[in-house]
Amino acid sequence: MFVHVVKPDETLFSIAKHYGGTAEWIRTVNELEDDRLIVGMSLVIPAGPPTTLRTYRIQQEDTLETIAHQFRVPPRVILAANERLAETNVPIEGTIWVPHPMTQPRTVEVNAYMIPIGGNIDWEVIEDAADDLTYLSVFSSRVQPNGSLSDMADQQALAAAKAGKIAPLLTVTNFDGSHFNPDYARGILKDERVRRIVISNMVARAKERGYQGINVDFEHLHPDLRTDYNRFIQELAEAARQQDLTTGVTVGPKMSDDPYNPWVGAFDYRSLGQHVDHMTLLTFEWGWAGGQPMAIAPLSMVRQVLEYASTEVPPDKLMMGMALYGYNWAFPVEEGSRAIGISPKTALDLAIQHRTHIHFQTESAAPMFSYGDSRNQARQVWFEDARSVLAKFHLVQELGLRGISYWMLGHPFPQNWALLQGTFQVRKRLAVE
C-alpha cells in the first residue's frame, strides 16, 4: 500500500491502469464521490507491501534507479509520491519523499477521543472505527471544585466499545464548560482532602460503568503546580492499579524541559512517565482556529517533541497525538476571527469543487490549498491527507512508539483508516469477562 500524488493530465482510469487495477479499486479505498481528480491530490493505492514515508535529500550523483535500489522500493513507487519527479531524471538538489517498506507488520495501540452525544450516532461512529481502536477515551468527566465529577451520556459509547472489543477510558479534565480552568486544577491538586475525593470518585466511576482505565487530561496548568500534579498522578495510578484499571495522562507538547513555561511547564514528562501506563502527547494544534493559517501538526515540530519525550519516557509508553481534522481560514486573517473546523474528506471535496491545486509543504509534511468563496473572500485550508499520515506513521515506526492517539472521532477521514489497517496491526486490550 502506497500513495500516488495526482499529476497534470492524469485520470482515475489512467492511474488505475498504470498499477494494474480498476478505477473502482481506487475509488472505493479512498471513498471518492466520483472520478474527478485535482493536481496534488493524494490517493491511497491498495497494492504491494505496507510502506511509510520518509524524506530524502538528493545527492549530486543520485538517479531514480540508485535511490530506488538504496531504499529497496520500485522506482514507480517513488515517482508516485512526488509530483516533481520524472522517470528520466531527479532534481539536482532538494528533498523528496521516499516510501519506506515495512518488513513486517508492527503491532501498535490506537486510542481515539470521542465526545458522546448519547444517541445512536455514538454507536455508528464507534462501529465504523472499531477494528482500528485499542482504546476509546470518552471525553469528558469534568472535575468540580468540591471533588465531584460531572456526568456524561456515555451509555451508547460504552456499549459500542464493548461490542467492538475496544477498552474504554474514562477521560477526566479540568474543563469548566468553556475552557480548561487552571484554578479548578489548583484547588484540587493543592488540597489533600479534595484530591483524595477526586481520585476516589474517578476510580469508583470507572468501575461502576465498566471503563477499563482512566485518562487524565488537565490542561493549561500553572507551572507552580508541577510537583502537585506529579503527586496526584502517582496517587491516582496507585489507586487505579488496585482496581485493575490502567492509567494514562495527556500532556502538552514540548521540546525541552522548561519548568517555568506557562503552558507546559507543569508537565514533568519523566516523573509522569514513571507512574502511568501510557502518555498521549498533544502533537497538534500548532495551527489553531484563532491563529494564522499553518499546518495543524507540522512534521518537523512533531518529530522534535517525540524525540525529546523519548529521552524522558520509555517510547513504548508514548502515544503520538494525531488530528482527524483541518482548518479553513478567511485570508488575510482579521483580528478576533476564527477558522472553521473541517474534516479531511470535506477539505478534499472542497478542493475538487473549486478545481484548485493542492500544495504539499516538505518541512511541515502537510497539504494546503487556497480558493475564493461565493462572496469572493480568499480562503486557505490546511488539513491532513494520505501523505501526511504516512509521514507521521514513519515516526511511530522509527522511534518505536506505543502507538497513536486521535482527536477525534466523528471527522470523516477514510484514507487514514485504510492506511492504518495497511501499515500496522492494532492490539486489542479489552478485558475478558
C-alpha positions in Angstrom: 0.0 0.0 0.0 1.4 3.4 -1.0 0.4 6.9 -2.0 0.1 8.3 -5.6 0.1 12.1 -6.0 -2.0 13.2 -8.9 0.0 14.9 -11.7 -1.3 17.1 -14.6 -3.5 15.3 -17.2 -3.8 12.1 -15.1 -7.2 10.5 -14.6 -8.5 7.9 -12.2 -8.6 5.4 -15.1 -5.0 6.1 -16.3 -3.7 5.8 -12.7 -5.6 2.5 -12.1 -4.3 1.1 -15.4 -0.7 2.1 -14.5 -0.9 -0.1 -11.4 -2.9 -2.9 -12.9 -6.2 -2.2 -11.1 -9.5 -0.5 -11.8 -10.9 2.9 -11.2 -13.4 1.4 -8.7 -10.5 -0.2 -6.9 -9.0 3.2 -6.1 -12.4 5.0 -5.7 -13.5 2.6 -3.0 -10.5 2.7 -0.8 -10.3 6.5 -0.9 -14.2 6.8 -0.7 -14.3 9.2 -3.6 -17.6 10.7 -4.6 -16.9 10.4 -8.3 -13.9 10.3 -10.7 -12.8 13.9 -10.5 -9.2 14.5 -9.6 -7.1 17.6 -9.0 -3.3 18.1 -9.2 -1.6 17.5 -5.9 -4.3 15.2 -4.5 -3.0 12.1 -2.7 -4.6 8.8 -3.4 -4.1 5.6 -1.5 -3.1 2.7 -3.8 -4.1 -0.6 -2.2 -1.3 -2.7 -3.7 2.1 -4.0 -2.6 3.6 -4.3 0.8 3.0 -1.6 3.5 5.1 1.5 3.4 5.5 4.7 5.4 7.0 7.9 4.0 10.4 9.5 4.8 12.3 12.4 3.4 15.5 12.1 1.5 17.9 14.9 0.5 19.1 14.5 -3.1 22.8 13.9 -3.6 24.7 15.0 -6.7 25.3 11.5 -8.0 21.7 10.3 -7.4 19.4 8.9 -10.1 16.0 7.5 -9.7 17.4 4.0 -10.0 20.1 4.5 -7.4 17.6 5.9 -4.9 15.2 3.0 -5.6 18.0 0.5 -5.1 19.1 2.2 -1.8 15.7 2.1 -0.3 14.6 -1.2 -1.9 11.4 0.1 -3.5 10.3 0.1 -7.1 11.1 3.4 -9.0 7.5 3.9 -9.9 6.5 4.0 -6.1 9.0 6.8 -5.6 7.6 8.6 -8.6 4.1 8.2 -7.3 4.8 10.0 -4.1 6.5 13.1 -5.7 4.8 15.4 -8.1 8.0 17.0 -9.4 9.9 13.8 -10.3 10.2 12.4 -13.8 11.3 9.0 -14.9 14.3 10.4 -16.8 15.9 12.4 -14.1 15.8 13.7 -10.5 16.2 17.2 -9.2 19.8 18.4 -8.8 19.1 19.4 -5.2 16.3 19.4 -2.7 14.3 16.9 -0.8 11.9 14.2 -2.0 9.6 11.7 -0.3 10.7 8.1 -0.4 8.4 5.2 0.6 9.9 3.1 3.4 8.9 -0.6 3.3 7.7 -2.2 6.5 9.5 -5.5 6.5 6.9 -7.0 8.9 3.7 -5.6 10.4 4.3 -3.8 13.7 1.7 -4.1 16.4 0.7 -0.7 17.9 -2.0 0.6 20.2 -4.5 3.1 18.9 -6.6 5.5 21.0 -9.3 7.9 19.8 -11.1 10.6 21.8 -14.9 11.0 21.4 -17.4 13.4 22.8 -20.6 11.3 23.3 -24.0 12.6 22.2 -26.0 9.9 23.9 -27.9 8.6 20.9 -27.4 6.0 18.1 -24.9 8.3 16.4 -22.4 7.4 19.1 -22.8 3.7 18.2 -22.4 4.4 14.5 -19.3 6.5 14.8 -17.5 3.9 17.1 -18.7 1.0 15.0 -17.1 2.5 11.9 -13.6 2.6 13.6 -14.0 -0.4 15.9 -11.4 -2.7 14.1 -8.8 0.1 14.3 -9.0 1.0 18.0 -7.4 -0.3 21.2 -8.9 2.4 23.4 -11.7 4.9 23.3 -11.2 8.0 25.5 -14.7 9.2 26.3 -14.5 12.9 26.7 -15.1 14.1 29.4 -16.0 13.9 33.1 -15.1 17.4 34.4 -13.8 17.7 37.9 -15.7 20.1 40.1 -14.1 22.3 42.9 -15.6 20.1 45.6 -14.1 16.9 44.1 -17.2 15.6 42.3 -17.3 14.7 38.6 -19.8 15.9 36.0 -21.8 13.3 34.3 -22.0 12.5 30.6 -24.2 10.5 28.3 -21.8 7.6 27.8 -24.1 4.6 27.8 -24.2 4.1 24.0 -20.5 4.8 23.7 -19.6 2.2 26.3 -21.9 -0.4 24.7 -20.4 0.2 21.3 -16.9 0.0 22.7 -17.7 -3.4 24.3 -19.2 -4.7 21.1 -16.1 -3.6 19.2 -13.7 -5.1 21.8 -12.4 -1.6 22.5 -11.2 -0.7 26.0 -13.0 2.5 27.1 -11.1 5.0 29.1 -12.8 7.5 31.5 -11.3 10.9 30.5 -11.2 13.4 33.3 -10.5 17.0 32.6 -10.3 20.4 34.3 -12.6 21.8 31.6 -15.3 24.1 33.1 -17.6 24.1 30.1 -15.9 26.8 28.1 -12.2 26.3 28.7 -9.6 24.4 30.6 -9.6 26.1 34.0 -6.2 26.1 35.8 -7.9 27.4 39.0 -10.1 24.2 39.1 -6.9 22.2 39.0 -5.2 24.3 41.6 -8.0 23.8 44.2 -7.9 20.0 43.6 -4.2 19.5 43.5 -3.3 21.7 46.5 -6.0 20.4 48.9 -5.2 16.8 50.1 -8.8 16.2 51.1 -10.3 17.2 47.8 -7.5 15.4 45.9 -8.4 12.1 47.6 -12.1 12.7 47.0 -11.4 13.2 43.3 -9.3 10.1 43.0 -11.9 8.0 44.8 -14.7 9.4 42.6 -12.6 8.7 39.4 -11.9 5.1 40.3 -15.5 4.5 41.5 -17.0 6.0 38.3 -14.7 3.9 36.1 -15.5 0.6 37.9 -19.3 1.3 38.1 -19.6 1.9 34.4 -17.2 -0.7 33.0 -14.3 1.5 32.0 -11.0 -0.3 31.6 -8.9 2.7 32.7 -8.6 6.4 33.4 -7.1 9.1 31.2 -6.3 12.4 32.8 -6.3 15.5 30.5 -5.6 18.5 32.7 -4.5 21.4 30.5 -3.3 25.0 31.0 -1.9 24.1 34.4 0.2 26.8 36.1 3.9 25.9 36.2 3.9 26.0 40.0 1.6 23.0 40.1 4.3 20.7 38.7 5.1 18.9 41.9 1.4 18.7 42.9 0.4 17.2 39.6 3.1 14.6 39.8 1.8 13.6 43.2 -1.8 13.5 42.0 -1.0 11.2 39.1 1.2 8.9 41.3 -1.7 8.6 43.8 -4.2 8.0 41.1 -2.1 5.4 39.4 -1.7 3.5 42.7 -5.4 3.6 43.4 -6.3 2.6 39.9 -3.9 -0.3 39.9 -5.6 -1.7 43.0 -8.8 -1.9 41.0 -7.2 -3.4 37.8 -7.6 -0.1 36.0 -4.9 1.4 33.7 -3.8 5.0 34.0 -3.0 7.4 31.2 -2.1 11.0 31.0 -2.5 13.6 28.2 0.2 16.3 28.1 1.1 19.3 26.1 4.0 19.2 23.6 7.4 20.4 24.5 10.9 20.0 23.0 12.9 20.6 26.2 12.1 20.8 29.9 11.3 24.4 31.0 9.6 24.2 34.3 8.5 27.8 34.0 6.8 27.6 30.7 3.3 29.0 31.2 1.6 26.2 29.2 3.6 23.1 29.5 6.0 23.7 32.5 3.7 21.8 34.8 4.2 18.6 32.8 7.2 16.7 34.1 7.4 14.0 31.4 10.0 11.9 33.3 8.1 11.7 36.6 4.7 11.3 35.0 6.0 8.5 32.8 7.2 6.5 35.8 3.6 6.2 37.1 1.3 5.9 34.1 0.8 3.0 31.6 0.7 5.4 28.6 1.1 9.0 27.8 -0.6 10.9 25.0 1.4 13.8 23.5 -0.8 16.6 22.1 1.3 16.9 18.9 -1.2 19.0 17.0 -2.8 22.5 17.2 0.2 24.5 16.1 -2.2 25.7 13.5 -5.3 26.6 15.5 -8.6 28.2 14.9 -7.6 31.6 16.5 -4.2 31.8 14.9 -2.7 32.3 11.4 -3.0 29.7 8.7 -0.4 26.9 9.0 -0.1 23.2 9.4 -2.1 21.7 12.3 0.7 19.3 13.1 4.0 20.2 11.3 6.1 17.1 11.0 9.3 18.9 12.0 7.7 20.0 15.3 6.0 16.7 15.9 9.4 15.0 15.5 11.2 17.3 17.9 8.5 16.7 20.6 8.6 12.9 20.1 12.4 12.8 20.1 12.6 14.8 23.3 9.8 12.8 25.0 11.6 9.6 24.1 14.6 10.7 26.2 12.4 11.2 29.3 9.8 8.4 28.9 10.1 4.8 27.6 8.9 5.0 23.9 6.7 2.0 24.5 4.6 4.3 26.7 4.3 7.1 24.3 1.2 7.8 22.1 1.7 10.3 19.3 -1.3 12.6 19.0 -2.8 12.9 15.5 -5.5 15.3 14.2 -8.5 14.0 12.3 -9.4 17.5 11.2 -8.2 20.6 9.5 -9.0 24.3 9.5 -10.4 26.7 6.9 -9.3 30.3 7.4 -10.6 33.5 5.8 -7.4 35.2 4.4 -5.9 37.6 5.4 -6.9 36.8 9.0 -8.7 39.6 10.7 -8.2 40.2 14.4 -10.7 38.2 16.5 -11.8 35.9 13.6 -11.6 32.2 13.9 -11.1 29.4 11.4 -13.8 26.8 10.6 -13.0 23.2 11.6 -13.1 20.9 8.6 -12.7 17.1 8.1 -10.0 15.9 5.8 -12.7 14.4 3.5 -14.6 17.6 3.4 -11.4 19.5 2.7 -10.6 17.3 -0.3 -14.1 17.6 -1.6 -13.9 21.4 -1.3 -10.6 21.4 -3.3 -12.1 19.3 -6.0 -15.2 21.5 -6.2 -13.0 24.6 -6.7 -10.5 22.9 -9.0 -7.6 24.2 -7.0 -4.1 22.8 -6.8 -3.1 21.1 -3.5 0.4 22.0 -2.4 2.3 19.8 0.0 4.9 21.5 2.2 8.0 19.4 2.7 9.1 20.7 6.2 5.6 20.5 7.7 4.5 17.5 5.6 1.1 19.0 5.3 -1.3 19.7 2.4 -2.9 23.1 1.8 -4.9 24.9 -0.8 -6.4 28.3 -1.4 -9.7 29.3 -3.1 -12.3 32.1 -3.3 -15.7 31.5 -1.7 -19.1 32.6 -3.0 -18.5 36.1 -1.6 -15.1 36.4 -3.3 -13.4 36.0 0.1 -10.0 34.4 -0.2 -9.7 31.3 2.0 -6.8 29.0 2.9 -7.2 25.4 4.1 -4.7 23.2 5.9 -5.6 19.6 6.6 -4.2 16.1 6.7 -4.1 13.6 3.8 -2.6 10.3 2.9 1.0 11.6 2.6 0.9 13.5 5.9 -0.5 10.4 7.6 2.3 8.1 6.3 5.0 10.6 7.2 3.7 10.6 10.8 3.3 6.8 10.8 7.0 6.7 9.9 7.8 8.5 13.2 5.9 5.9 15.1 7.9 3.1 13.4 11.3 4.9 13.6 11.0 5.8 17.3 9.4 2.6 18.4 6.4 4.4 20.0 3.5 2.6 21.7 1.1 4.0 19.2 -1.3 6.7 18.1 -3.9 8.8 19.8 -6.5 10.6 17.6 -8.5 13.7 18.2 -11.3 13.0 17.5 -13.9 10.5 16.1 -16.7 12.0 14.0 -14.5 13.7 11.4 -14.5 11.6 8.2 -11.0 10.6 7.0 -11.2 7.3 5.1 -7.6 7.4 3.9 -6.3 7.4 7.4 -8.1 4.3 8.5 -7.2 2.5 5.2 -3.5 3.3 5.8 -3.7 2.4 9.5 -5.0 -1.0 8.6 -2.5 -1.4 5.8 0.5 -0.3 7.9 0.1 -1.7 11.4 -1.6 -4.4 13.4 -3.8 -2.9 16.1 -3.7 -4.5 19.5 -6.9 -5.2 21.4 -6.8 -5.0 25.2 -10.4 -5.3 26.3 -10.6 -7.3 29.4 -12.2 -10.7 29.0 -15.4 -11.1 31.1 
